[in-house]
Amino acid sequence: MDNIKFTPKDILQKEFKEKRMGNAYDPSDVDSFLDDIIKDYDTFTKEITRVQDENERLRAKVDELNRQVEVGSSVAPRSNNEQPVSSATNMDILKRLSNLERRVFGSQLDNNQSDSHLL
């Protein structure tokens, strides 16, 4: 945007030189001014196109990264931190079950063990 020569205010306030023959403007002065305006419009058009292309590219990249995050979060195994907790919980359950069996079936288990020695 550094190549822009005129602001809207510059264009509005532009005064052309009058030729000596009356109230007519110098055609070369008007043509030169219009040529500069055309160059500005070309620069604006190129800059707008570049920004639109960049915007489209960045939106596509954001969409792709969002898809990768979605796929990664649905496919990723549970963290390693959760597995030891699960294993510890399973061990606690087994110990409690064993203690409960001993209390409930304690005398029967002792009799069965002594009978198994007879075999």
Biopython code that builds the backbone (N, CA, C, O; Angstrom):
import numpy as np
from Bio.PDB.StructureBuilder import StructureBuilder

atoms = [
    (1, "MET", "N", (0.818, -1.178, 0.000)),
    (1, "MET", "CA", (0.000, 0.000, 0.000)),
    (1, "MET", "C", (0.879, 1.265, 0.000)),
    (1, "MET", "O", (0.360, 2.381, -0.023)),
    (2, "ASP", "N", (2.174, 1.089, 0.025)),
    (2, "ASP", "CA", (3.074, 2.245, 0.013)),
    (2, "ASP", "C", (3.088, 2.943, -1.346)),
    (2, "ASP", "O", (3.514, 4.094, -1.448)),
    (3, "ASN", "N", (2.624, 2.250, -2.391)),
    (3, "ASN", "CA", (2.645, 2.824, -3.733)),
    (3, "ASN", "C", (1.443, 3.716, -4.017)),
    (3, "ASN", "O", (1.339, 4.249, -5.122)),
    (4, "ILE", "N", (0.541, 3.897, -3.075)),
    (4, "ILE", "CA", (-0.660, 4.695, -3.280)),
    (4, "ILE", "C", (-0.293, 6.179, -3.217)),
    (4, "ILE", "O", (0.295, 6.652, -2.244)),
    (5, "LYS", "N", (-0.656, 6.896, -4.276)),
    (5, "LYS", "CA", (-0.286, 8.307, -4.356)),
    (5, "LYS", "C", (-1.366, 9.238, -3.820)),
    (5, "LYS", "O", (-1.055, 10.322, -3.325)),
    (6, "PHE", "N", (-2.628, 8.832, -3.911)),
    (6, "PHE", "CA", (-3.710, 9.754, -3.588)),
    (6, "PHE", "C", (-4.658, 9.185, -2.551)),
    (6, "PHE", "O", (-4.973, 7.995, -2.533)),
    (7, "THR", "N", (-5.097, 10.085, -1.693)),
    (7, "THR", "CA", (-6.188, 9.758, -0.779)),
    (7, "THR", "C", (-7.473, 10.278, -1.427)),
    (7, "THR", "O", (-7.408, 11.078, -2.360)),
    (8, "PRO", "N", (-8.620, 9.845, -0.955)),
    (8, "PRO", "CA", (-9.861, 10.402, -1.514)),
    (8, "PRO", "C", (-9.905, 11.933, -1.413)),
    (8, "PRO", "O", (-10.447, 12.601, -2.294)),
    (9, "LYS", "N", (-9.339, 12.475, -0.349)),
    (9, "LYS", "CA", (-9.313, 13.933, -0.175)),
    (9, "LYS", "C", (-8.448, 14.589, -1.255)),
    (9, "LYS", "O", (-8.795, 15.652, -1.769)),
    (10, "ASP", "N", (-7.305, 13.943, -1.603)),
    (10, "ASP", "CA", (-6.432, 14.483, -2.653)),
    (10, "ASP", "C", (-7.169, 14.562, -3.985)),
    (10, "ASP", "O", (-7.056, 15.552, -4.708)),
    (11, "ILE", "N", (-7.913, 13.525, -4.300)),
    (11, "ILE", "CA", (-8.637, 13.490, -5.575)),
    (11, "ILE", "C", (-9.713, 14.576, -5.588)),
    (11, "ILE", "O", (-9.889, 15.279, -6.583)),
    (12, "LEU", "N", (-10.424, 14.702, -4.478)),
    (12, "LEU", "CA", (-11.499, 15.688, -4.392)),
    (12, "LEU", "C", (-10.966, 17.116, -4.519)),
    (12, "LEU", "O", (-11.616, 17.967, -5.126)),
    (13, "GLN", "N", (-9.813, 17.378, -3.962)),
    (13, "GLN", "CA", (-9.284, 18.744, -3.937)),
    (13, "GLN", "C", (-8.337, 19.066, -5.104)),
    (13, "GLN", "O", (-7.770, 20.157, -5.159)),
    (14, "LYS", "N", (-8.169, 18.132, -6.019)),
    (14, "LYS", "CA", (-7.250, 18.358, -7.147)),
    (14, "LYS", "C", (-7.753, 19.514, -8.012)),
    (14, "LYS", "O", (-8.916, 19.542, -8.416)),
    (15, "GLU", "N", (-6.868, 20.455, -8.285)),
    (15, "GLU", "CA", (-7.181, 21.572, -9.180)),
    (15, "GLU", "C", (-6.258, 21.480, -10.386)),
    (15, "GLU", "O", (-5.037, 21.402, -10.254)),
    (16, "PHE", "N", (-6.869, 21.493, -11.561)),
    (16, "PHE", "CA", (-6.101, 21.420, -12.798)),
    (16, "PHE", "C", (-5.743, 22.832, -13.259)),
    (16, "PHE", "O", (-6.471, 23.792, -13.007)),
    (17, "LYS", "N", (-4.600, 22.932, -13.941)),
    (17, "LYS", "CA", (-4.161, 24.222, -14.486)),
    (17, "LYS", "C", (-5.037, 24.568, -15.690)),
    (17, "LYS", "O", (-5.392, 23.709, -16.497)),
    (18, "GLU", "N", (-5.364, 25.830, -15.780)),
    (18, "GLU", "CA", (-6.143, 26.274, -16.936)),
    (18, "GLU", "C", (-5.189, 26.749, -18.024)),
    (18, "GLU", "O", (-4.146, 27.343, -17.752)),
    (19, "LYS", "N", (-5.579, 26.469, -19.261)),
    (19, "LYS", "CA", (-4.782, 26.968, -20.387)),
    (19, "LYS", "C", (-5.069, 28.449, -20.576)),
    (19, "LYS", "O", (-6.086, 28.946, -20.093)),
    (20, "ARG", "N", (-4.223, 29.132, -21.243)),
    (20, "ARG", "CA", (-4.351, 30.580, -21.430)),
    (20, "ARG", "C", (-5.532, 30.950, -22.331)),
    (20, "ARG", "O", (-5.960, 32.104, -22.343)),
    (21, "MET", "N", (-6.043, 30.014, -23.059)),
    (21, "MET", "CA", (-7.088, 30.334, -24.024)),
    (21, "MET", "C", (-8.475, 30.438, -23.389)),
    (21, "MET", "O", (-9.441, 30.630, -24.127)),
    (22, "GLY", "N", (-8.625, 30.331, -22.158)),
    (22, "GLY", "CA", (-9.954, 30.412, -21.575)),
    (22, "GLY", "C", (-10.029, 29.552, -20.334)),
    (22, "GLY", "O", (-9.071, 29.448, -19.568)),
    (23, "ASN", "N", (-11.171, 28.944, -20.152)),
    (23, "ASN", "CA", (-11.415, 28.153, -18.952)),
    (23, "ASN", "C", (-11.157, 26.660, -19.153)),
    (23, "ASN", "O", (-11.616, 25.866, -18.332)),
    (24, "ALA", "N", (-10.468, 26.248, -20.170)),
    (24, "ALA", "CA", (-10.199, 24.826, -20.434)),
    (24, "ALA", "C", (-9.009, 24.359, -19.595)),
    (24, "ALA", "O", (-8.123, 25.137, -19.240)),
    (25, "TYR", "N", (-9.023, 23.068, -19.295)),
    (25, "TYR", "CA", (-7.912, 22.472, -18.533)),
    (25, "TYR", "C", (-6.871, 21.946, -19.495)),
    (25, "TYR", "O", (-7.178, 21.620, -20.642)),
    (26, "ASP", "N", (-5.647, 21.864, -19.029)),
    (26, "ASP", "CA", (-4.556, 21.315, -19.833)),
    (26, "ASP", "C", (-4.764, 19.804, -19.945)),
    (26, "ASP", "O", (-4.699, 19.102, -18.935)),
    (27, "PRO", "N", (-5.011, 19.294, -21.141)),
    (27, "PRO", "CA", (-5.282, 17.857, -21.316)),
    (27, "PRO", "C", (-4.149, 16.964, -20.812)),
    (27, "PRO", "O", (-4.416, 15.887, -20.280)),
    (28, "SER", "N", (-2.912, 17.376, -20.963)),
    (28, "SER", "CA", (-1.803, 16.533, -20.492)),
    (28, "SER", "C", (-1.791, 16.465, -18.964)),
    (28, "SER", "O", (-1.428, 15.434, -18.397)),
    (29, "ASP", "N", (-2.185, 17.558, -18.289)),
    (29, "ASP", "CA", (-2.258, 17.570, -16.826)),
    (29, "ASP", "C", (-3.365, 16.613, -16.346)),
    (29, "ASP", "O", (-3.169, 15.843, -15.405)),
    (30, "VAL", "N", (-4.519, 16.677, -17.004)),
    (30, "VAL", "CA", (-5.638, 15.792, -16.644)),
    (30, "VAL", "C", (-5.260, 14.339, -16.916)),
    (30, "VAL", "O", (-5.506, 13.469, -16.081)),
    (31, "ASP", "N", (-4.665, 14.071, -18.077)),
    (31, "ASP", "CA", (-4.266, 12.701, -18.420)),
    (31, "ASP", "C", (-3.244, 12.151, -17.430)),
    (31, "ASP", "O", (-3.328, 10.992, -17.025)),
    (32, "SER", "N", (-2.288, 12.975, -17.045)),
    (32, "SER", "CA", (-1.269, 12.543, -16.091)),
    (32, "SER", "C", (-1.910, 12.189, -14.747)),
    (32, "SER", "O", (-1.571, 11.177, -14.134)),
    (33, "PHE", "N", (-2.846, 13.040, -14.298)),
    (33, "PHE", "CA", (-3.533, 12.771, -13.033)),
    (33, "PHE", "C", (-4.341, 11.474, -13.124)),
    (33, "PHE", "O", (-4.301, 10.650, -12.210)),
    (34, "LEU", "N", (-5.065, 11.297, -14.214)),
    (34, "LEU", "CA", (-5.870, 10.082, -14.388)),
    (34, "LEU", "C", (-4.983, 8.839, -14.490)),
    (34, "LEU", "O", (-5.357, 7.774, -13.998)),
    (35, "ASP", "N", (-3.822, 8.962, -15.117)),
    (35, "ASP", "CA", (-2.888, 7.833, -15.181)),
    (35, "ASP", "C", (-2.443, 7.414, -13.783)),
    (35, "ASP", "O", (-2.344, 6.225, -13.482)),
    (36, "ASP", "N", (-2.176, 8.402, -12.936)),
    (36, "ASP", "CA", (-1.777, 8.093, -11.556)),
    (36, "ASP", "C", (-2.921, 7.419, -10.788)),
    (36, "ASP", "O", (-2.693, 6.502, -9.999)),
    (37, "ILE", "N", (-4.143, 7.882, -11.027)),
    (37, "ILE", "CA", (-5.301, 7.256, -10.371)),
    (37, "ILE", "C", (-5.453, 5.807, -10.831)),
    (37, "ILE", "O", (-5.734, 4.921, -10.024)),
    (38, "ILE", "N", (-5.266, 5.573, -12.120)),
    (38, "ILE", "CA", (-5.366, 4.209, -12.655)),
    (38, "ILE", "C", (-4.310, 3.315, -12.011)),
    (38, "ILE", "O", (-4.593, 2.167, -11.671)),
    (39, "LYS", "N", (-3.102, 3.833, -11.844)),
    (39, "LYS", "CA", (-2.045, 3.054, -11.183)),
    (39, "LYS", "C", (-2.446, 2.717, -9.747)),
    (39, "LYS", "O", (-2.227, 1.599, -9.281)),
    (40, "ASP", "N", (-3.034, 3.692, -9.049)),
    (40, "ASP", "CA", (-3.499, 3.427, -7.684)),
    (40, "ASP", "C", (-4.567, 2.333, -7.672)),
    (40, "ASP", "O", (-4.531, 1.430, -6.837)),
    (41, "TYR", "N", (-5.502, 2.422, -8.593)),
    (41, "TYR", "CA", (-6.549, 1.405, -8.645)),
    (41, "TYR", "C", (-5.964, 0.027, -8.937)),
    (41, "TYR", "O", (-6.402, -0.969, -8.360)),
    (42, "ASP", "N", (-4.987, -0.034, -9.820)),
    (42, "ASP", "CA", (-4.325, -1.317, -10.089)),
    (42, "ASP", "C", (-3.653, -1.851, -8.826)),
    (42, "ASP", "O", (-3.742, -3.039, -8.518)),
    (43, "THR", "N", (-2.980, -0.958, -8.101)),
    (43, "THR", "CA", (-2.320, -1.362, -6.858)),
    (43, "THR", "C", (-3.343, -1.853, -5.841)),
    (43, "THR", "O", (-3.137, -2.879, -5.193)),
    (44, "PHE", "N", (-4.452, -1.114, -5.702)),
    (44, "PHE", "CA", (-5.508, -1.538, -4.776)),
    (44, "PHE", "C", (-6.071, -2.901, -5.170)),
    (44, "PHE", "O", (-6.280, -3.763, -4.317)),
    (45, "THR", "N", (-6.312, -3.086, -6.452)),
    (45, "THR", "CA", (-6.877, -4.348, -6.926)),
    (45, "THR", "C", (-5.936, -5.510, -6.633)),
    (45, "THR", "O", (-6.373, -6.563, -6.169)),
    (46, "LYS", "N", (-4.658, -5.324, -6.898)),
    (46, "LYS", "CA", (-3.682, -6.382, -6.620)),
    (46, "LYS", "C", (-3.600, -6.679, -5.126)),
    (46, "LYS", "O", (-3.531, -7.842, -4.727)),
    (47, "GLU", "N", (-3.607, -5.642, -4.305)),
    (47, "GLU", "CA", (-3.522, -5.822, -2.853)),
    (47, "GLU", "C", (-4.775, -6.529, -2.323)),
    (47, "GLU", "O", (-4.680, -7.415, -1.473)),
    (48, "ILE", "N", (-5.919, -6.143, -2.818)),
    (48, "ILE", "CA", (-7.162, -6.795, -2.390)),
    (48, "ILE", "C", (-7.147, -8.266, -2.781)),
    (48, "ILE", "O", (-7.522, -9.124, -1.983)),
    (49, "THR", "N", (-6.718, -8.561, -3.996)),
    (49, "THR", "CA", (-6.642, -9.951, -4.450)),
    (49, "THR", "C", (-5.662, -10.745, -3.600)),
    (49, "THR", "O", (-5.946, -11.883, -3.227)),
    (50, "ARG", "N", (-4.519, -10.161, -3.294)),
    (50, "ARG", "CA", (-3.524, -10.846, -2.465)),
    (50, "ARG", "C", (-4.079, -11.137, -1.073)),
    (50, "ARG", "O", (-3.909, -12.239, -0.551)),
    (51, "VAL", "N", (-4.737, -10.158, -0.480)),
    (51, "VAL", "CA", (-5.289, -10.337, 0.866)),
    (51, "VAL", "C", (-6.410, -11.382, 0.853)),
    (51, "VAL", "O", (-6.518, -12.185, 1.780)),
    (52, "GLN", "N", (-7.234, -11.372, -0.180)),
    (52, "GLN", "CA", (-8.301, -12.370, -0.283)),
    (52, "GLN", "C", (-7.717, -13.775, -0.431)),
    (52, "GLN", "O", (-8.201, -14.720, 0.191)),
    (53, "ASP", "N", (-6.680, -13.909, -1.253)),
    (53, "ASP", "CA", (-6.029, -15.215, -1.414)),
    (53, "ASP", "C", (-5.417, -15.688, -0.102)),
    (53, "ASP", "O", (-5.549, -16.853, 0.272)),
    (54, "GLU", "N", (-4.748, -14.775, 0.590)),
    (54, "GLU", "CA", (-4.146, -15.129, 1.873)),
    (54, "GLU", "C", (-5.222, -15.514, 2.887)),
    (54, "GLU", "O", (-5.054, -16.468, 3.646)),
    (55, "ASN", "N", (-6.305, -14.781, 2.894)),
    (55, "ASN", "CA", (-7.415, -15.077, 3.800)),
    (55, "ASN", "C", (-7.985, -16.465, 3.512)),
    (55, "ASN", "O", (-8.246, -17.235, 4.436)),
    (56, "GLU", "N", (-8.174, -16.778, 2.250)),
    (56, "GLU", "CA", (-8.693, -18.097, 1.864)),
    (56, "GLU", "C", (-7.723, -19.208, 2.278)),
    (56, "GLU", "O", (-8.138, -20.248, 2.790)),
    (57, "ARG", "N", (-6.435, -18.976, 2.051)),
    (57, "ARG", "CA", (-5.422, -19.969, 2.419)),
    (57, "ARG", "C", (-5.408, -20.188, 3.932)),
    (57, "ARG", "O", (-5.338, -21.327, 4.393)),
    (58, "LEU", "N", (-5.475, -19.113, 4.695)),
    (58, "LEU", "CA", (-5.450, -19.231, 6.156)),
    (58, "LEU", "C", (-6.718, -19.900, 6.689)),
    (58, "LEU", "O", (-6.653, -20.672, 7.646)),
    (59, "ARG", "N", (-7.861, -19.611, 6.083)),
    (59, "ARG", "CA", (-9.104, -20.280, 6.500)),
    (59, "ARG", "C", (-9.019, -21.786, 6.238)),
    (59, "ARG", "O", (-9.449, -22.595, 7.060)),
    (60, "ALA", "N", (-8.459, -22.145, 5.083)),
    (60, "ALA", "CA", (-8.301, -23.567, 4.769)),
    (60, "ALA", "C", (-7.361, -24.230, 5.771)),
    (60, "ALA", "O", (-7.599, -25.362, 6.192)),
    (61, "LYS", "N", (-6.305, -23.537, 6.148)),
    (61, "LYS", "CA", (-5.355, -24.083, 7.122)),
    (61, "LYS", "C", (-6.020, -24.255, 8.484)),
    (61, "LYS", "O", (-5.809, -25.268, 9.151)),
    (62, "VAL", "N", (-6.817, -23.279, 8.901)),
    (62, "VAL", "CA", (-7.537, -23.380, 10.178)),
    (62, "VAL", "C", (-8.500, -24.562, 10.147)),
    (62, "VAL", "O", (-8.586, -25.321, 11.112)),
    (63, "ASP", "N", (-9.228, -24.719, 9.030)),
    (63, "ASP", "CA", (-10.152, -25.854, 8.903)),
    (63, "ASP", "C", (-9.406, -27.178, 9.000)),
    (63, "ASP", "O", (-9.861, -28.102, 9.675)),
    (64, "GLU", "N", (-8.264, -27.272, 8.328)),
    (64, "GLU", "CA", (-7.472, -28.509, 8.359)),
    (64, "GLU", "C", (-6.966, -28.789, 9.770)),
    (64, "GLU", "O", (-7.027, -29.928, 10.233)),
    (65, "LEU", "N", (-6.474, -27.777, 10.447)),
    (65, "LEU", "CA", (-5.984, -27.969, 11.817)),
    (65, "LEU", "C", (-7.121, -28.358, 12.761)),
    (65, "LEU", "O", (-6.928, -29.180, 13.656)),
    (66, "ASN", "N", (-8.297, -27.778, 12.569)),
    (66, "ASN", "CA", (-9.449, -28.167, 13.390)),
    (66, "ASN", "C", (-9.819, -29.626, 13.147)),
    (66, "ASN", "O", (-10.148, -30.349, 14.088)),
    (67, "ARG", "N", (-9.765, -30.064, 11.886)),
    (67, "ARG", "CA", (-10.050, -31.475, 11.577)),
    (67, "ARG", "C", (-9.024, -32.390, 12.236)),
    (67, "ARG", "O", (-9.377, -33.444, 12.766)),
    (68, "GLN", "N", (-7.757, -31.990, 12.204)),
    (68, "GLN", "CA", (-6.714, -32.803, 12.829)),
    (68, "GLN", "C", (-6.929, -32.903, 14.333)),
    (68, "GLN", "O", (-6.720, -33.963, 14.923)),
    (69, "VAL", "N", (-7.341, -31.813, 14.949)),
    (69, "VAL", "CA", (-7.598, -31.826, 16.393)),
    (69, "VAL", "C", (-8.765, -32.752, 16.703)),
    (69, "VAL", "O", (-8.703, -33.525, 17.659)),
    (70, "GLU", "N", (-9.836, -32.682, 15.899)),
    (70, "GLU", "CA", (-10.993, -33.547, 16.121)),
    (70, "GLU", "C", (-10.615, -35.013, 15.968)),
    (70, "GLU", "O", (-10.981, -35.842, 16.801)),
    (71, "VAL", "N", (-9.883, -35.334, 14.908)),
    (71, "VAL", "CA", (-9.474, -36.722, 14.676)),
    (71, "VAL", "C", (-8.528, -37.176, 15.773)),
    (71, "VAL", "O", (-8.656, -38.292, 16.279)),
    (72, "GLY", "N", (-7.589, -36.334, 16.144)),
    (72, "GLY", "CA", (-6.616, -36.690, 17.181)),
    (72, "GLY", "C", (-7.271, -36.925, 18.519)),
    (72, "GLY", "O", (-6.888, -37.842, 19.246)),
    (73, "SER", "N", (-8.252, -36.114, 18.856)),
    (73, "SER", "CA", (-8.885, -36.284, 20.167)),
    (73, "SER", "C", (-9.794, -37.499, 20.200)),
    (73, "SER", "O", (-9.981, -38.093, 21.262)),
    (74, "SER", "N", (-10.369, -37.890, 19.058)),
    (74, "SER", "CA", (-11.240, -39.063, 19.065)),
    (74, "SER", "C", (-10.453, -40.366, 18.940)),
    (74, "SER", "O", (-10.919, -41.411, 19.395)),
    (75, "VAL", "N", (-9.279, -40.319, 18.336)),
    (75, "VAL", "CA", (-8.480, -41.527, 18.119)),
    (75, "VAL", "C", (-7.459, -41.746, 19.226)),
    (75, "VAL", "O", (-7.067, -42.882, 19.493)),
    (76, "ALA", "N", (-7.033, -40.686, 19.860)),
    (76, "ALA", "CA", (-5.951, -40.779, 20.850)),
    (76, "ALA", "C", (-6.341, -41.691, 22.004)),
    (76, "ALA", "O", (-7.453, -41.605, 22.524)),
    (77, "PRO", "N", (-5.421, -42.567, 22.402)),
    (77, "PRO", "CA", (-5.707, -43.421, 23.558)),
    (77, "PRO", "C", (-5.775, -42.573, 24.814)),
    (77, "PRO", "O", (-5.293, -41.441, 24.852)),
    (78, "ARG", "N", (-6.376, -43.138, 25.821)),
    (78, "ARG", "CA", (-6.445, -42.403, 27.079)),
    (78, "ARG", "C", (-5.034, -42.183, 27.598)),
    (78, "ARG", "O", (-4.116, -42.948, 27.302)),
    (79, "SER", "N", (-4.888, -41.159, 28.349)),
    (79, "SER", "CA", (-3.548, -40.818, 28.826)),
    (79, "SER", "C", (-3.019, -41.901, 29.755)),
    (79, "SER", "O", (-3.780, -42.649, 30.368)),
    (80, "ASN", "N", (-1.704, -41.963, 29.840)),
    (80, "ASN", "CA", (-1.053, -42.956, 30.696)),
    (80, "ASN", "C", (-1.373, -42.729, 32.162)),
    (80, "ASN", "O", (-1.309, -43.664, 32.961)),
    (81, "ASN", "N", (-1.715, -41.511, 32.524)),
    (81, "ASN", "CA", (-2.043, -41.214, 33.916)),
    (81, "ASN", "C", (-3.317, -41.917, 34.351)),
    (81, "ASN", "O", (-3.452, -42.273, 35.521)),
    (82, "GLU", "N", (-4.255, -42.123, 33.434)),
    (82, "GLU", "CA", (-5.518, -42.755, 33.790)),
    (82, "GLU", "C", (-5.357, -44.259, 33.985)),
    (82, "GLU", "O", (-6.083, -44.844, 34.788)),
    (83, "GLN", "N", (-4.443, -44.895, 33.287)),
    (83, "GLN", "CA", (-4.288, -46.341, 33.371)),
    (83, "GLN", "C", (-3.801, -46.801, 34.740)),
    (83, "GLN", "O", (-4.370, -47.759, 35.263)),
    (84, "PRO", "N", (-2.801, -46.199, 35.353)),
    (84, "PRO", "CA", (-2.400, -46.636, 36.689)),
    (84, "PRO", "C", (-3.519, -46.452, 37.708)),
    (84, "PRO", "O", (-3.675, -47.283, 38.603)),
    (85, "VAL", "N", (-4.278, -45.408, 37.593)),
    (85, "VAL", "CA", (-5.392, -45.195, 38.510)),
    (85, "VAL", "C", (-6.390, -46.323, 38.349)),
    (85, "VAL", "O", (-6.907, -46.854, 39.332)),
    (86, "SER", "N", (-6.657, -46.686, 37.103)),
    (86, "SER", "CA", (-7.583, -47.782, 36.834)),
    (86, "SER", "C", (-7.036, -49.094, 37.395)),
    (86, "SER", "O", (-7.787, -49.867, 37.990)),
    (87, "SER", "N", (-5.755, -49.355, 37.216)),
    (87, "SER", "CA", (-5.139, -50.578, 37.739)),
    (87, "SER", "C", (-5.186, -50.599, 39.259)),
    (87, "SER", "O", (-5.477, -51.634, 39.858)),
    (88, "ALA", "N", (-4.905, -49.475, 39.878)),
    (88, "ALA", "CA", (-4.948, -49.398, 41.337)),
    (88, "ALA", "C", (-6.365, -49.635, 41.831)),
    (88, "ALA", "O", (-6.565, -50.301, 42.847)),
    (89, "THR", "N", (-7.332, -49.106, 41.138)),
    (89, "THR", "CA", (-8.728, -49.317, 41.521)),
    (89, "THR", "C", (-9.096, -50.790, 41.392)),
    (89, "THR", "O", (-9.783, -51.333, 42.258)),
    (90, "ASN", "N", (-8.655, -51.431, 40.339)),
    (90, "ASN", "CA", (-8.929, -52.865, 40.160)),
    (90, "ASN", "C", (-8.301, -53.686, 41.281)),
    (90, "ASN", "O", (-8.921, -54.621, 41.788)),
    (91, "MET", "N", (-7.078, -53.344, 41.668)),
    (91, "MET", "CA", (-6.424, -54.073, 42.763)),
    (91, "MET", "C", (-7.189, -53.886, 44.069)),
    (91, "MET", "O", (-7.357, -54.837, 44.832)),
    (92, "ASP", "N", (-7.651, -52.667, 44.328)),
    (92, "ASP", "CA", (-8.433, -52.413, 45.541)),
    (92, "ASP", "C", (-9.712, -53.240, 45.541)),
    (92, "ASP", "O", (-10.092, -53.805, 46.566)),
    (93, "ILE", "N", (-10.365, -53.309, 44.403)),
    (93, "ILE", "CA", (-11.604, -54.094, 44.310)),
    (93, "ILE", "C", (-11.321, -55.566, 44.575)),
    (93, "ILE", "O", (-12.074, -56.221, 45.296)),
    (94, "LEU", "N", (-10.244, -56.091, 44.000)),
    (94, "LEU", "CA", (-9.905, -57.504, 44.216)),
    (94, "LEU", "C", (-9.596, -57.785, 45.688)),
    (94, "LEU", "O", (-10.018, -58.808, 46.227)),
    (95, "LYS", "N", (-8.870, -56.888, 46.331)),
    (95, "LYS", "CA", (-8.561, -57.070, 47.755)),
    (95, "LYS", "C", (-9.828, -57.038, 48.592)),
    (95, "LYS", "O", (-9.996, -57.861, 49.492)),
    (96, "ARG", "N", (-10.707, -56.111, 48.310)),
    (96, "ARG", "CA", (-11.956, -56.024, 49.065)),
    (96, "ARG", "C", (-12.811, -57.269, 48.855)),
    (96, "ARG", "O", (-13.410, -57.794, 49.793)),
    (97, "LEU", "N", (-12.857, -57.725, 47.621)),
    (97, "LEU", "CA", (-13.633, -58.937, 47.326)),
    (97, "LEU", "C", (-13.061, -60.135, 48.072)),
    (97, "LEU", "O", (-13.803, -60.943, 48.630)),
    (98, "SER", "N", (-11.752, -60.240, 48.077)),
    (98, "SER", "CA", (-11.108, -61.342, 48.795)),
    (98, "SER", "C", (-11.410, -61.267, 50.287)),
    (98, "SER", "O", (-11.732, -62.282, 50.905)),
    (99, "ASN", "N", (-11.311, -60.083, 50.868)),
    (99, "ASN", "CA", (-11.626, -59.911, 52.294)),
    (99, "ASN", "C", (-13.086, -60.244, 52.578)),
    (99, "ASN", "O", (-13.398, -60.879, 53.585)),
    (100, "LEU", "N", (-13.972, -59.820, 51.696)),
    (100, "LEU", "CA", (-15.393, -60.105, 51.878)),
    (100, "LEU", "C", (-15.660, -61.604, 51.804)),
    (100, "LEU", "O", (-16.429, -62.138, 52.604)),
    (101, "GLU", "N", (-15.035, -62.282, 50.853)),
    (101, "GLU", "CA", (-15.210, -63.737, 50.744)),
    (101, "GLU", "C", (-14.715, -64.434, 52.003)),
    (101, "GLU", "O", (-15.353, -65.374, 52.477)),
    (102, "ARG", "N", (-13.605, -63.995, 52.543)),
    (102, "ARG", "CA", (-13.085, -64.610, 53.763)),
    (102, "ARG", "C", (-14.052, -64.425, 54.924)),
    (102, "ARG", "O", (-14.245, -65.341, 55.723)),
    (103, "ARG", "N", (-14.651, -63.263, 55.023)),
    (103, "ARG", "CA", (-15.581, -63.011, 56.125)),
    (103, "ARG", "C", (-16.871, -63.814, 55.961)),
    (103, "ARG", "O", (-17.368, -64.422, 56.908)),
    (104, "VAL", "N", (-17.398, -63.800, 54.737)),
    (104, "VAL", "CA", (-18.679, -64.477, 54.520)),
    (104, "VAL", "C", (-18.498, -65.987, 54.475)),
    (104, "VAL", "O", (-19.242, -66.728, 55.117)),
    (105, "PHE", "N", (-17.529, -66.428, 53.732)),
    (105, "PHE", "CA", (-17.344, -67.866, 53.537)),
    (105, "PHE", "C", (-16.128, -68.390, 54.282)),
    (105, "PHE", "O", (-15.623, -69.464, 53.956)),
    (106, "GLY", "N", (-15.666, -67.677, 55.245)),
    (106, "GLY", "CA", (-14.438, -68.028, 55.950)),
    (106, "GLY", "C", (-14.411, -69.448, 56.466)),
    (106, "GLY", "O", (-13.464, -70.180, 56.179)),
    (107, "SER", "N", (-15.405, -69.860, 57.211)),
    (107, "SER", "CA", (-15.390, -71.212, 57.790)),
    (107, "SER", "C", (-15.528, -72.264, 56.711)),
    (107, "SER", "O", (-14.933, -73.336, 56.819)),
    (108, "GLN", "N", (-16.291, -71.986, 55.682)),
    (108, "GLN", "CA", (-16.456, -72.957, 54.600)),
    (108, "GLN", "C", (-15.169, -73.097, 53.796)),
    (108, "GLN", "O", (-14.803, -74.196, 53.380)),
    (109, "LEU", "N", (-14.486, -71.976, 53.583)),
    (109, "LEU", "CA", (-13.236, -72.022, 52.830)),
    (109, "LEU", "C", (-12.182, -72.818, 53.592)),
    (109, "LEU", "O", (-11.416, -73.575, 52.995)),
    (110, "ASP", "N", (-12.146, -72.642, 54.922)),
    (110, "ASP", "CA", (-11.180, -73.380, 55.725)),
    (110, "ASP", "C", (-11.473, -74.871, 55.659)),
    (110, "ASP", "O", (-10.538, -75.664, 55.555)),
    (111, "ASN", "N", (-12.745, -75.287, 55.715)),
    (111, "ASN", "CA", (-13.127, -76.699, 55.636)),
    (111, "ASN", "C", (-12.790, -77.275, 54.275)),
    (111, "ASN", "O", (-12.317, -78.408, 54.184)),
    (112, "ASN", "N", (-13.026, -76.517, 53.218)),
    (112, "ASN", "CA", (-12.735, -76.999, 51.871)),
    (112, "ASN", "C", (-11.238, -77.162, 51.664)),
    (112, "ASN", "O", (-10.804, -78.080, 50.968)),
    (113, "GLN", "N", (-10.458, -76.293, 52.251)),
    (113, "GLN", "CA", (-9.013, -76.398, 52.097)),
    (113, "GLN", "C", (-8.490, -77.624, 52.833)),
    (113, "GLN", "O", (-7.596, -78.314, 52.345)),
    (114, "SER", "N", (-9.053, -77.892, 54.014)),
    (114, "SER", "CA", (-8.586, -79.072, 54.740)),
    (114, "SER", "C", (-9.041, -80.345, 54.042)),
    (114, "SER", "O", (-8.332, -81.350, 54.089)),
    (115, "ASP", "N", (-10.206, -80.331, 53.395)),
    (115, "ASP", "CA", (-10.683, -81.484, 52.640)),
    (115, "ASP", "C", (-9.843, -81.703, 51.394)),
    (115, "ASP", "O", (-9.642, -82.844, 50.979)),
    (116, "SER", "N", (-9.365, -80.663, 50.811)),
    (116, "SER", "CA", (-8.571, -80.808, 49.593)),
    (116, "SER", "C", (-7.228, -81.452, 49.894)),
    (116, "SER", "O", (-6.619, -82.053, 49.008)),
    (117, "HIS", "N", (-6.752, -81.336, 51.141)),
    (117, "HIS", "CA", (-5.499, -81.992, 51.504)),
    (117, "HIS", "C", (-5.696, -83.494, 51.613)),
    (117, "HIS", "O", (-4.740, -84.258, 51.475)),
    (118, "LEU", "N", (-6.909, -83.916, 51.855)),
    (118, "LEU", "CA", (-7.191, -85.338, 51.980)),
    (118, "LEU", "C", (-7.130, -86.037, 50.637)),
    (118, "LEU", "O", (-6.880, -87.240, 50.574)),
    (119, "LEU", "N", (-7.349, -85.321, 49.599)),
    (119, "LEU", "CA", (-7.354, -85.937, 48.281)),
    (119, "LEU", "C", (-5.998, -86.233, 47.839)),
    (119, "LEU", "O", (-5.807, -86.759, 46.743)),
]
sb = StructureBuilder()
sb.init_structure("model")
sb.init_model(0)
sb.init_chain("A")
sb.init_seg("    ")
for serial, (resi, resn, name, xyz) in enumerate(atoms, 1):
    if name == "N":
        sb.init_residue(resn, " ", resi, " ")
    sb.init_atom(name, np.array(xyz, "f"), 0.0, 1.0, " ", f" {name:<3s}", serial, name[0])
structure = sb.get_structure()
